C-alpha cells in the first residue's frame, strides 16, 4: 500500500458527461500529480499541484481541470467526456515539489460509453 | 525534450536473471527511475539513480547507467514468478520536472 488513495476505483459514464476523480496523498506529502495511462499514449503527465498551487502542466485537455484543497487532497474534473478519454487515471504524491520519490495510487479506471 | 525508449517484451525462466533496458535522450542532470506495475495495480517505485552514478544495488535489483550512451538497465537476479509485471523506466530533470515514462516492458517469468 503506497498510502495514496484514489476514489472511485472504477467509473463508467456516458459521452458528454462530467466526472470527478479524487485523490488523497500520503500523509505529509504536499505535491500531487495526475497521470493518464492509455494503451496508445502510455503514461502521460497531466498536471501537478504543490501545497494548493498549480506547479506544472502537461498534456491536459482544456476540458479537464484539477485543484488541490487546503487539506491537500486533489480532484481531477473531466467534462464533455469522449470515448477517447477512457483510460486509467493515476494520482501520485511526494513530499517536496521534486518528484524524487513519488508514490502512486491504485488508479481510477474510467470507461466512457 | 525528454524521450524514453524501452523494449516492449521480455520472457525469462524462473531463477534466471532478467535485464530490462531503457534509453533516454536528455543530457541534462537527470534522475532515472524504475517503476513496477502489476495487473490491476498502481505503479510501485522500485529504485532511482542520479545521472552522476554508475550503479546502484538494492537486494535483487541492480541498476546500471551508461551516461555516454544514455542507457539504463535494471537487472533482477533470481527472477521469480512474482516478478511478472510491466516495468517502466522514467526520467526527470533533477527531480524537478514531471516524470516522463517509457512505454513499459512486460516481463513474463516462465516456471
Interface residues (C-beta under 8 A of the other chain):
Chain A: X2 X4 X33 X35 X42 X43 X45 X48 X56 X58 X90 X92 X97 X98 X99 X100 X101 X102 X103 X104 X105 X106 X107
Chain B: X31 X35 X41 X42 X43 X44 X45 X48 X88 X92 X94 X95 X96 X97 X98 X99 X100 X101 X102 X103 X104
